[in-house]
Amino acid sequence: METLACNFHSVTFNLSKFSNSLFSKFPLHQVRYSITPATTLSLRMTHSHSSQNPVIEQQRVIIPNKHGDKLVGLLHETGSKEIVILCHGFRSTKADRTMVNLAVALEKEGISAFRFDFAGNGESEGSFEFGNYSKEADDLHSVIQHFCEANRIVYAILGHSKGGDVVLLYASKYHDIHTVVNVSGRYDLKKGIEERFGKDFMDRTQDGFVDIKNKKGVEYRVTKESLMERLSLDMHEACLKIPRECRVLTVHGSADEIIPVGDALEFAKIIPNHKLHIVEGANHNYTSYQTELASVVLNYLKETLQQD
């Protein structure tokens, strides 16, 4: 039996939002919902083989960031005091396959996990912005503060792709988390812009912005301000500010087609307390290597927990 919980103090539950996900997997006649005395709405999905499966609870949590935007996330609650925060990448969401698989893997080990949408992404409020690394690090800070105020221990932060850079920037700016996992983060941010948009991209932003289009129309907008924000970030300098007591694991696929594996080697050179793991054959999204990625992350977190 699985349980999804929503807090009515901060969200209105809409069954229609789940029509393409939960109800496609579980027939309507198997779904029961009720409001508990603790003002939590729970959805319980009963499996025909429920006696063989543990009860899984996912709580929808809404957290305001420093700008007043509401960040929406899902807490995979196991009852552990420790919690791991998961951060998605560029133009992605908390529903990304890697985020979900890692949360479930942690959950199976009895470790609570929280995956959320950065402002302007997924269900969270705010406008999408290209770059925006520093603001996303501040979003992460708001999330961590929320759980610390709830007497939880944020044991580790993990980010994939752009999220990998965000957790590293967080560690360089805030020194309150001592275990960081960077999955396929980018070391050379300027090079990434040239690869994605071309070397003449700055010239194309003279009017203040450029709309990136696909076959359906405008996909997203890149403003000159947001572009300059990204170009001003020096991951080398940021990583040098990560305290030695902060343990960092970098995981990268050897066949990453978006961010070269060489970026991971650069992180390994400069981060003081660092461990590097290359997943042979894996692409950027670990398409056929999700199990191996989860195993690497879990083994590292178990090792650090034992050290503490």
C-alpha positions as CSV (number, residue, x, y, z in Angstrom):
1,M,0.0,0.0,0.0
2,E,1.3,3.5,-0.9
3,T,0.4,6.8,0.7
4,L,0.6,10.3,-0.6
5,A,0.0,13.1,1.9
6,C,-0.8,16.8,1.3
7,N,-0.7,19.5,3.9
8,F,-3.9,21.6,3.8
9,H,-2.3,24.5,5.5
10,S,-0.4,25.3,2.3
11,V,-2.0,23.5,-0.6
12,T,-5.3,22.7,-2.1
13,F,-5.4,19.1,-3.3
14,N,-6.5,18.5,-6.9
15,L,-7.2,14.9,-7.9
16,S,-7.1,15.8,-11.6
17,K,-3.4,16.6,-11.4
18,F,-2.8,12.9,-10.7
19,S,-4.9,11.5,-13.5
20,N,-1.9,10.8,-15.8
21,S,0.3,9.3,-13.2
22,L,-1.2,7.7,-10.2
23,F,-4.6,6.8,-11.6
24,S,-3.1,5.4,-14.8
25,K,-1.2,2.9,-12.5
26,F,-4.0,2.3,-10.0
27,P,-7.6,1.8,-11.0
28,L,-10.1,4.3,-9.4
29,H,-11.9,1.6,-7.5
30,Q,-8.7,0.8,-5.7
31,V,-8.2,4.4,-4.4
32,R,-9.4,5.6,-1.1
33,Y,-9.0,9.1,0.3
34,S,-9.7,10.7,3.6
35,I,-8.9,13.8,5.7
36,T,-7.2,13.0,8.9
37,P,-7.4,15.0,12.2
38,A,-4.0,16.4,11.4
39,T,-5.3,18.2,8.4
40,T,-3.4,15.9,6.0
41,L,-5.1,14.5,2.9
42,S,-3.9,11.0,2.2
43,L,-4.2,8.9,-0.9
44,R,-3.7,5.2,-0.3
45,M,-3.2,3.0,-3.3
46,T,-3.8,-0.7,-2.5
47,H,-1.9,-3.3,-4.4
48,S,-3.3,-6.7,-4.9
49,H,0.0,-7.9,-3.3
50,S,0.2,-5.2,-0.7
51,S,1.1,-7.6,2.1
52,Q,4.4,-8.1,0.3
53,N,5.2,-4.3,0.1
54,P,6.0,-1.8,2.9
55,V,3.8,1.3,3.3
56,I,5.4,4.2,1.4
57,E,4.5,7.7,2.3
58,Q,5.2,10.8,0.2
59,Q,4.3,14.1,1.7
60,R,3.7,17.1,-0.5
61,V,5.6,20.0,1.2
62,I,5.5,23.7,0.2
63,I,8.3,26.0,1.4
64,P,8.6,29.7,0.7
65,N,12.0,31.0,-0.6
66,K,13.5,34.3,0.3
67,H,11.7,36.0,-2.6
68,G,8.3,34.8,-1.5
69,D,7.9,32.1,-4.1
70,K,6.5,28.8,-3.0
71,L,8.8,25.9,-3.6
72,V,6.9,22.6,-4.1
73,G,8.5,19.2,-3.1
74,L,7.8,15.6,-2.2
75,L,9.2,14.2,1.0
76,H,9.8,10.4,0.9
77,E,9.2,9.9,4.6
78,T,10.8,6.9,6.3
79,G,10.8,8.2,9.9
80,S,14.5,8.8,9.9
81,K,15.8,11.9,11.6
82,E,18.3,12.3,8.8
83,I,17.2,13.5,5.4
84,V,18.9,13.9,2.0
85,I,17.9,16.8,-0.3
86,L,17.8,16.1,-4.1
87,C,18.2,18.9,-6.6
88,H,17.3,18.6,-10.3
89,G,19.1,20.0,-13.3
90,F,18.5,22.6,-16.1
91,R,14.9,22.8,-17.3
92,S,14.1,19.7,-15.3
93,T,11.9,19.0,-12.3
94,K,11.6,16.9,-9.2
95,A,9.9,14.3,-11.4
96,D,13.1,13.6,-13.3
97,R,13.8,9.9,-13.5
98,T,17.2,10.3,-11.7
99,M,15.6,12.3,-8.9
100,V,12.8,9.8,-8.4
101,N,15.1,6.7,-8.6
102,L,17.5,8.1,-6.1
103,A,14.7,9.1,-3.7
104,V,13.3,5.6,-3.9
105,A,16.7,4.0,-3.4
106,L,17.3,6.1,-0.3
107,E,13.8,5.3,0.9
108,K,14.5,1.6,0.7
109,E,17.5,2.0,2.9
110,G,15.4,3.8,5.5
111,I,16.7,7.2,4.7
112,S,14.2,10.0,4.1
113,A,14.6,12.1,0.9
114,F,13.2,15.3,-0.3
115,R,13.0,16.2,-4.0
116,F,11.7,19.7,-5.0
117,D,11.3,22.1,-7.9
118,F,13.5,25.2,-7.9
119,A,11.6,28.5,-8.4
120,G,10.3,28.8,-12.0
121,N,10.5,25.1,-12.6
122,G,7.9,22.3,-12.3
123,E,5.2,23.2,-9.8
124,S,7.1,25.9,-7.9
125,E,6.2,29.5,-8.2
126,G,8.4,32.1,-10.0
127,S,9.5,32.7,-13.5
128,F,12.0,30.4,-15.3
129,E,15.4,32.0,-15.6
130,F,18.5,30.8,-17.5
131,G,21.5,30.7,-15.3
132,N,20.1,31.6,-11.9
133,Y,22.7,29.4,-10.0
134,S,23.0,31.7,-7.0
135,K,19.3,32.1,-6.6
136,E,18.9,28.3,-6.7
137,A,21.6,27.9,-4.0
138,D,19.4,30.3,-1.9
139,D,16.3,28.2,-2.7
140,L,18.2,25.2,-1.4
141,H,19.1,27.2,1.7
142,S,15.4,27.9,2.3
143,V,14.6,24.2,2.0
144,I,17.4,23.2,4.4
145,Q,16.3,25.8,6.9
146,H,12.8,24.5,6.8
147,F,13.8,21.0,7.7
148,C,16.3,22.2,10.4
149,E,13.5,24.1,12.0
150,A,11.5,20.9,12.0
151,N,14.3,19.2,14.0
152,R,15.5,17.1,11.1
153,I,19.2,16.6,10.2
154,V,19.9,17.5,6.6
155,Y,22.6,14.9,6.3
156,A,23.5,15.4,2.6
157,I,22.6,17.4,-0.5
158,L,22.8,15.9,-4.0
159,G,22.4,17.6,-7.3
160,H,22.4,16.3,-10.9
161,S,23.8,18.3,-13.8
162,K,23.1,22.0,-13.1
163,G,21.9,20.8,-9.7
164,G,25.5,19.5,-9.1
165,D,26.8,23.0,-9.5
166,V,24.2,24.4,-7.2
167,V,25.1,22.0,-4.4
168,L,28.7,22.9,-4.8
169,L,28.0,26.6,-4.8
170,Y,25.9,26.0,-1.7
171,A,28.8,24.3,0.1
172,S,31.1,27.2,-0.8
173,K,28.7,29.8,0.5
174,Y,27.0,28.1,3.4
175,H,29.1,25.9,5.6
176,D,26.4,23.9,7.4
177,I,26.2,20.8,5.3
178,H,29.1,18.3,5.5
179,T,28.2,15.8,2.8
180,V,27.7,16.8,-0.9
181,V,27.1,14.7,-3.9
182,N,27.8,16.3,-7.3
183,V,26.3,14.1,-10.1
184,S,27.5,15.2,-13.6
185,G,28.0,18.9,-12.7
186,R,29.7,21.3,-15.1
187,Y,33.1,22.8,-14.2
188,D,33.5,25.2,-17.2
189,L,30.3,27.2,-17.3
190,K,31.5,29.5,-20.1
191,K,32.3,26.5,-22.3
192,G,28.8,25.2,-21.7
193,I,27.3,28.4,-23.1
194,E,29.4,28.2,-26.3
195,E,28.5,24.5,-26.8
196,R,24.8,25.1,-26.4
197,F,24.3,28.5,-28.2
198,G,27.4,29.2,-30.2
199,K,30.4,31.5,-29.8
200,D,28.4,34.5,-31.1
201,F,25.7,34.2,-28.5
202,M,26.7,37.4,-26.6
203,D,26.3,39.4,-29.8
204,R,22.8,38.0,-30.2
205,T,21.7,39.3,-26.8
206,Q,22.3,43.0,-27.6
207,D,18.5,43.7,-27.4
208,G,18.5,42.3,-23.9
209,F,17.3,38.8,-24.5
210,V,17.2,35.9,-27.0
211,D,14.3,33.5,-27.3
212,I,15.4,29.9,-27.7
213,K,13.0,28.2,-30.1
214,N,12.0,24.7,-31.0
215,K,9.5,23.3,-33.5
216,K,6.6,24.3,-31.3
217,G,7.7,27.9,-30.7
218,V,9.6,29.6,-27.9
219,E,11.1,27.1,-25.6
220,Y,12.6,29.5,-23.1
221,R,14.2,33.0,-22.9
222,V,17.8,33.9,-22.1
223,T,18.2,37.4,-20.9
224,K,21.5,39.2,-21.1
225,E,21.4,39.7,-17.3
226,S,21.0,35.9,-16.6
227,L,23.7,35.1,-19.1
228,M,26.1,37.5,-17.4
229,E,25.2,35.9,-14.1
230,R,26.3,32.5,-15.3
231,L,29.5,33.9,-16.9
232,S,30.4,35.6,-13.7
233,L,30.4,32.3,-11.8
234,D,33.8,30.7,-11.4
235,M,33.4,27.1,-10.3
236,H,37.1,26.9,-9.7
237,E,37.1,29.8,-7.2
238,A,33.9,28.5,-5.6
239,C,35.2,25.0,-5.0
240,L,38.3,26.4,-3.3
241,K,36.0,27.9,-0.7
242,I,34.4,24.5,0.2
243,P,35.7,23.7,3.8
244,R,37.9,20.7,4.2
245,E,35.5,19.1,6.6
246,C,32.9,19.0,3.9
247,R,33.1,15.7,2.0
248,V,32.3,15.8,-1.7
249,L,31.5,12.9,-4.0
250,T,31.6,13.6,-7.8
251,V,29.9,11.0,-10.0
252,H,30.2,11.3,-13.8
253,G,29.4,9.1,-16.8
254,S,32.4,8.3,-19.0
255,A,30.1,8.6,-22.1
256,D,28.4,11.9,-21.0
257,E,27.4,13.6,-24.2
258,I,26.4,17.0,-22.6
259,I,29.1,17.7,-20.0
260,P,32.5,16.1,-20.7
261,V,33.9,13.7,-18.1
262,G,37.0,16.0,-18.0
263,D,34.9,18.4,-15.9
264,A,34.7,15.8,-13.2
265,L,38.5,15.4,-13.2
266,E,38.9,19.2,-12.7
267,F,36.6,19.1,-9.6
268,A,38.8,16.3,-8.3
269,K,41.9,18.4,-8.6
270,I,40.7,21.3,-6.5
271,I,38.1,20.2,-3.9
272,P,39.9,19.4,-0.7
273,N,38.0,16.4,0.7
274,H,36.9,14.8,-2.6
275,K,36.1,11.3,-4.0
276,L,35.6,10.7,-7.7
277,H,33.6,7.9,-9.3
278,I,33.4,7.4,-13.0
279,V,30.5,5.3,-14.2
280,E,31.9,3.6,-17.3
281,G,29.6,3.8,-20.3
282,A,27.0,6.1,-18.7
283,N,25.6,9.1,-20.5
284,H,24.5,12.3,-18.9
285,N,21.1,11.0,-17.8
286,Y,22.4,7.6,-16.8
287,T,19.8,6.0,-19.1
288,S,21.0,2.4,-18.6
289,Y,22.9,3.0,-15.4
290,Q,20.3,4.2,-12.9
291,T,20.9,1.2,-10.6
292,E,24.7,1.7,-10.6
293,L,24.3,5.4,-9.9
294,A,22.0,4.7,-6.9
295,S,24.5,2.0,-5.6
296,V,27.4,4.4,-5.8
297,V,25.5,7.2,-4.0
298,L,24.2,4.9,-1.3
299,N,27.5,3.2,-0.6
300,Y,29.1,6.7,-0.2
301,L,26.4,7.9,2.2
302,K,26.6,4.7,4.2
303,E,30.4,5.1,4.5
304,T,30.1,8.7,5.7
305,L,27.3,7.8,8.1
306,Q,29.6,5.2,9.7
307,Q,32.4,7.8,9.9
308,D,30.1,10.1,11.9
